[in-house]
C-alpha cells in the first residue's frame, strides 16, 4: 500500500501510476515522465506526477476530440 510520501522511488511510483517498474524505466529512458536522480536512484515527486498526469490526460482528451471531429466530417 502506498503511503502519502511526497517523494517516491521506482517501486512506489510504478504502483502509483499503475504500470510495471520495467515500463516506468522505459518511460524514463525516453524522458516521457518527470523524475530526478538522487545519487544514482530515480525519485518522483507525487505532486509533479499528478500535474504530468493531468496534462497528459488533457492532451489525450484533445486528441480524442480532434479524431472524433474528423470522423464526423468523413
MILO-623896 format. One line per 4 residues: number of its first residue (from 1); their letters; for each residue x, y, z of N, C-alpha, C. Coordinates in nm, 2 decimals. Layout:
# residues N
NUM> A> X/Y/Z/X/Y/Z/X/Y/Z | ... .
***
This chain:
# residues 74
1> XXXX> 0.08/-0.12/0.00/0.00/0.00/0.00/0.09/0.12/0.00 | 0.05/0.22/-0.08/0.13/0.34/-0.10/0.10/0.44/0.02 | 0.21/0.49/0.08/0.18/0.58/0.19/0.18/0.72/0.12 | 0.16/0.82/0.20/0.14/0.96/0.15/0.27/1.04/0.13 .
5> XXXX> 0.38/0.97/0.11/0.51/1.04/0.09/0.51/1.13/-0.04 | 0.57/1.24/-0.03/0.58/1.33/-0.14/0.68/1.28/-0.25 | 0.79/1.22/-0.20/0.89/1.17/-0.29/0.89/1.01/-0.29 | 0.88/0.96/-0.41/0.86/0.81/-0.43/0.98/0.75/-0.50 .
9> XXXX> 1.01/0.63/-0.48/1.11/0.55/-0.55/1.04/0.49/-0.67 | 1.12/0.41/-0.75/1.06/0.35/-0.87/0.94/0.26/-0.84 | 0.96/0.17/-0.74/0.85/0.08/-0.70/0.72/0.15/-0.66 | 0.74/0.25/-0.58/0.62/0.33/-0.53/0.56/0.41/-0.65 .
13> XXXX> 0.64/0.47/-0.73/0.58/0.55/-0.84/0.52/0.46/-0.94 | 0.57/0.34/-0.97/0.51/0.25/-1.07/0.38/0.20/-1.01 | 0.37/0.17/-0.89/0.24/0.13/-0.82/0.14/0.25/-0.83 | 0.19/0.37/-0.80/0.10/0.49/-0.81/0.05/0.51/-0.95 .
17> XXXX> 0.13/0.49/-1.05/0.09/0.51/-1.19/0.02/0.39/-1.25 | 0.02/0.28/-1.18/-0.04/0.16/-1.23/0.03/0.09/-1.34 | 0.16/0.10/-1.35/0.24/0.04/-1.45/0.35/-0.04/-1.38 | 0.42/-0.12/-1.46/0.53/-0.20/-1.40/0.65/-0.12/-1.39 .
21> XXXX> 0.74/-0.16/-1.30/0.87/-0.08/-1.29/0.95/-0.09/-1.42 | 0.94/-0.20/-1.50/1.01/-0.20/-1.63/0.95/-0.10/-1.72 | 0.82/-0.08/-1.73/0.76/0.02/-1.81/0.80/0.16/-1.77 | 0.81/0.18/-1.64/0.85/0.31/-1.59/0.99/0.34/-1.63 .
25> XXXX> 1.08/0.24/-1.62/1.22/0.26/-1.67/1.22/0.30/-1.81 | 1.14/0.23/-1.90/1.13/0.27/-2.04/1.09/0.41/-2.06 | 0.99/0.45/-1.98/0.94/0.59/-1.99/1.06/0.69/-1.95 | 1.13/0.65/-1.85/1.24/0.74/-1.80/1.35/0.75/-1.91 .
29> XXXX> 1.38/0.64/-1.98/1.48/0.64/-2.08/1.44/0.72/-2.20 | 1.31/0.73/-2.22/1.26/0.81/-2.33/1.22/0.95/-2.28 | 1.25/0.99/-2.16/1.21/1.12/-2.10/1.06/1.15/-2.11 | 0.98/1.05/-2.09/0.83/1.07/-2.10/0.77/1.10/-1.97 .
33> XXXX> 0.84/1.08/-1.86/0.78/1.10/-1.73/0.88/1.19/-1.65 | 0.82/1.28/-1.57/0.91/1.37/-1.49/0.97/1.30/-1.37 | 1.10/1.31/-1.35/1.17/1.25/-1.24/1.30/1.31/-1.22 | 1.37/1.28/-1.11/1.50/1.33/-1.09/1.58/1.22/-1.02 .
37> XXXX> 1.71/1.24/-1.03/1.80/1.14/-0.97/1.85/1.20/-0.84 | 1.85/1.11/-0.74/1.91/1.14/-0.61/2.02/1.04/-0.59 | 2.14/1.08/-0.61/2.25/0.99/-0.62/2.24/0.91/-0.75 | 2.23/0.78/-0.74/2.21/0.71/-0.87/2.07/0.64/-0.87 .
41> XXXX> 1.98/0.69/-0.79/1.84/0.64/-0.78/1.74/0.74/-0.83 | 1.65/0.69/-0.91/1.54/0.77/-0.96/1.44/0.80/-0.85 | 1.39/0.93/-0.85/1.29/0.97/-0.75/1.18/1.05/-0.82 | 1.06/1.04/-0.77/0.95/1.11/-0.83/0.87/1.19/-0.73 .
45> XXXX> 0.84/1.31/-0.76/0.76/1.39/-0.67/0.61/1.36/-0.70 | 0.53/1.33/-0.60/0.39/1.30/-0.62/0.32/1.41/-0.69 | 0.34/1.53/-0.64/0.27/1.65/-0.70/0.31/1.67/-0.85 | 0.44/1.65/-0.88/0.48/1.66/-1.02/0.42/1.56/-1.11 .
49> XXXX> 0.41/1.43/-1.06/0.34/1.33/-1.13/0.20/1.36/-1.15 | 0.13/1.41/-1.05/-0.01/1.45/-1.06/-0.03/1.55/-1.17 | 0.05/1.65/-1.17/0.04/1.76/-1.27/0.07/1.70/-1.41 | 0.17/1.61/-1.42/0.20/1.55/-1.55/0.08/1.46/-1.60 .
53> XXXX> 0.02/1.38/-1.51/-0.09/1.30/-1.55/-0.21/1.39/-1.59 | -0.23/1.50/-1.53/-0.34/1.59/-1.57/-0.31/1.65/-1.71 | -0.19/1.69/-1.73/-0.15/1.74/-1.87/-0.17/1.64/-1.97 | -0.12/1.51/-1.95/-0.13/1.40/-2.04/-0.28/1.37/-2.07 .
57> XXXX> -0.36/1.37/-1.96/-0.50/1.34/-1.97/-0.57/1.45/-2.06 | -0.54/1.57/-2.04/-0.60/1.68/-2.12/-0.55/1.67/-2.27 | -0.42/1.64/-2.29/-0.37/1.62/-2.42/-0.44/1.51/-2.49 | -0.46/1.40/-2.42/-0.53/1.28/-2.48/-0.68/1.32/-2.51 .
61> XXXX> -0.74/1.39/-2.42/-0.88/1.44/-2.45/-0.89/1.52/-2.57 | -0.79/1.61/-2.59/-0.79/1.70/-2.71/-0.77/1.62/-2.83 | -0.68/1.52/-2.83/-0.66/1.43/-2.95/-0.78/1.35/-2.98 | -0.85/1.31/-2.88/-0.98/1.23/-2.90/-1.09/1.32/-2.96 .
65> XXXX> -1.10/1.44/-2.92/-1.19/1.53/-2.98/-1.16/1.56/-3.12 | -1.03/1.58/-3.15/-0.99/1.61/-3.29/-1.02/1.49/-3.38 | -0.99/1.37/-3.33/-1.02/1.25/-3.41/-1.17/1.23/-3.43 | -1.25/1.26/-3.33/-1.39/1.24/-3.34/-1.45/1.34/-3.44 .
69> XXXX> -1.40/1.46/-3.44/-1.45/1.56/-3.53/-1.41/1.53/-3.67 | -1.29/1.47/-3.69/-1.25/1.43/-3.83/-1.34/1.31/-3.88 | -1.37/1.22/-3.79/-1.46/1.11/-3.83/-1.60/1.15/-3.86 | -1.65/1.25/-3.80/-1.78/1.30/-3.83/-1.79/1.37/-3.96 .
73> XX> -1.68/1.43/-4.00/-1.67/1.50/-4.13/-1.67/1.40/-4.25 | -1.61/1.29/-4.22/-1.59/1.19/-4.33/-1.72/1.13/-4.38 .
***
